[in-house]
Amino acid sequence: MTKSNTQAERLREVSRKRREQEKEQLQRRILDAAGELFLEFGYEGLSMRQIAERIGYSATTIYRHYESKDDLLFAIVYEGFVRFGRQLAKASQSSGDLLLRLKALGRAYIEFGLKNPVYYQLMFMQRFDLLFEKRAAESAPIIASFGALEQIVKGAMQARLLKPGDAETTSALIWAVVHGITSLAIADSKRFTKKKVKQTAELSIHMILDGLRQR
C-alpha cells in the first residue's frame, strides 16, 4: 500500500466520522426542539414543520431522520426510559437493606420526573401508547425499569420484611403513589415546590412501607 493510498483512507475515515458526528448533532437538535415544542403545545399542537422552523431546517430534513411525529416522539420516550432505567438501577443497588432500597427507588423515580419533565410527560402522562401499542417489540427498557422495583418487593416479601402477597400488585401500588406525586409536581410547580414535593414524598414512602411491613 502506497503512502498516498494510506493518506486517502485516513481522509475518508475522518470524513466518515465527521458526517456521523454531524448527523448525531442534528438528531440531538431535532429531539431537543421536539421536546420543547411538546411542552409548549402538547401532542396535538406539535408538528414536524414547527420542529423544522425551530432548528432552522426544512421539514424534509426532519423526515430524513424520523418518518413521522410519532416516530420522533418514540425516540424521545425510548431515550427517556433508558435514562430512567439507569437511575432506578443505581438506586436499587444503593444499600444492602431491602427497605432502604425501596425508599431509594421511590426518591429516584420522583427526582427523575422533576429533572426531566419532557421525558416524563411523554413516558407516563400523554403518549404512553407509543410504546405499548405500537412498539411492543422495542419496549425492553420499560420492562427493565420496573423489573428492579418488583424484584426488590419480591425479595422483601421472601425475607418477611413486607407482608406476603402478589409482588406485582404491591409494586403497582408503590408506582401509583410516586407517579401521583411526580405528576402533580409537574402539573402545578407553584403549589408543589421542591420542598413540598420532598416532604410529601418522604411521608408517602414512609406510610406505604409502614403499611406493607410484616409485623
N, C-alpha and C positions, 0 to 999 in steps of 0.2 A: 504493500500500500504506500503510495507516494505521500509526501508532505502536504501537497495541495488537496489530495483526497481527504486526508485527516482533518485539515482545516475546514473543508466544506462540510464534513459530517458534524464537526463541533458547532458550526454556524447553524446548521439545520436543527440540531438539538437545542441550542439556545433559542432559536426562533420558535420551536415547538413549545418549549417551556413558557416562553413569553405569551404565546397565544392561549395556553391553558390558564395561565395566571390572569390574563385579561378577561377570559370567559368566566372564571370564578368570581372576579371582582364585579363584573356586570351582573351575574346572578345574585350576588350579595346585595347589590344596589336595588335590584328588582324586588327581592324578598323584603328588604327593609322598607321600601316605598309602599309595597302592598300592605305590610303590617300597619304602617302609619295611616294609610288611607282607610283600612278596615276599621280602625278605631274611630276615625272621623265620620265615616259614612255607613258603617255596618256592611253586612254581606250584600244586601240588595243594592245598595248605593255604590258599591265598588265596581269599577270597570277596568278592562285592560288599557283602554285609552287614557284613563286618569293616571294609571301607573306609568305609562309611557311618557306622558306630559311631565310627571313629577321628576323623572330622571333625565329628561331631555332627549328621548329617543322616540322612534316611531313605534306604533302598536305592532307592526310587522316584526320588529326586533324582539319584542316580548314573546310573540308567538313562536319564534325560532327556539326559544328555551322552554316555554310552557304552552301546551296545546290549548288550555282553557283556563278560566278563572279558578275552577275547582282544582285543576292540576297544580296551579301555582299555590293555592291555599293549602293543598295537601302537603306540598313541600315544606311549608312553614310548620304545619302541625307535626309532621314526621320529625323534623329537626327539634321541635319543642319536646316531643316525647323522648327523644334520645337524651337531651339535656336533663329533662325531668328524671329519667331513669338513673342517670349518673348521680344526681343529687340524692335520690332516695337510697341508692345502693350505698353511698358513703354514710348516710345516716344510719342505715341498718347494720353497719359494722362498727358503729361508734362506741359500743360498750359490750361487755360480756353479760350484762344484766338484761334479760329479755324485755322487761317492763320499761327500763330506761331507753331501750332501743325503739320501742313503740312510741314513746314520748318524742324521741328524736325524729322519728318518721313524720309524726304529726306536725312538728315545728318546721321540718324541711319542706313539707307539702305547702304549707301556708306561705313560707318565705319564697318559694319558687313562684307562686302565683302573684305575689305582691311585686316581685322584682321583674317579672316577665308577663305583664298583663296582656300583651298581644298574643303570645303563645297560649296563655291560659284561657282566654276567651274563645279562641278557635278550638282548643283542645276539649273544653268542657262546657262552654256556655252557648255557643252559637252554631258551629258546624261539626259536631261530633260525628255525624253520619258520614262525613268524608272518609273516615277510617273504617267504620264497622259495616257500612252498607256497600261502599264502592271499592274499598281497598282491603278487604279482609285478608288477602294473601300477604299483605305487607304490614300487618299490624303487630309484628313481633315486639317492637319497643313498648307497646302498651301492655302486653301480657307480662313482659319482664318487669315493668314498673310496678304493677300491682301484685306480682308474684312475691316480691320482697315482703310486703305487708302481710299477706296471707301465710307465708312460711313462718314468720315470727309469731303470729297469732296461734298458729297450729303448735309451734314449739312451746309457747307459754301454756297452752292447754295441756299438753302432754306432761309438762313439768308441774302441773297443778297450781300454776300461778294465776290462771284465769279459769273461770267456770267452764266445765265441759260443754261442748256444743258444736255447731257447724262453723268451721273456721271461715268459710267463705261469707256466710251471713254476718258474722261478727266483724269481719274485715270491711264489709259493705257499710256497716253501721259507723265504724270509725271514719271511713272515707266520707260518708254523708255529712258528718259533723264538721270535719275540717274543710270540706268543699263549701259548705254553707257559710262558714266564717270568711273564707277566701273570696267567695262571690260577693258577699255583702261589702267587704272591704274595697273591692274593685269598683262596685257599682256606686258606693257612697263614701268616697275617701274623706269627705269633710266630717262626717259623723264618726266614721271608723278611722280614727287617727292611728298612727303606728303604735302609740302607747295603748290605746283602747283595744286594738287587734291583739296585741301581745297579751294583755290582761285576759281578754275573752278566750284566747287560745289556751292559755295555761289553765284557766278554770275549767274549760270544757274537756280538755285532755285528762285532767285530774279526775273529774267527775265520771267520765266514761270508764277509765281504768278502775276506779274505785268501785263502780257498779258491777264491773265484769270480774273483779278479783275473786279468787277462790277463798272462802272463809275457812 
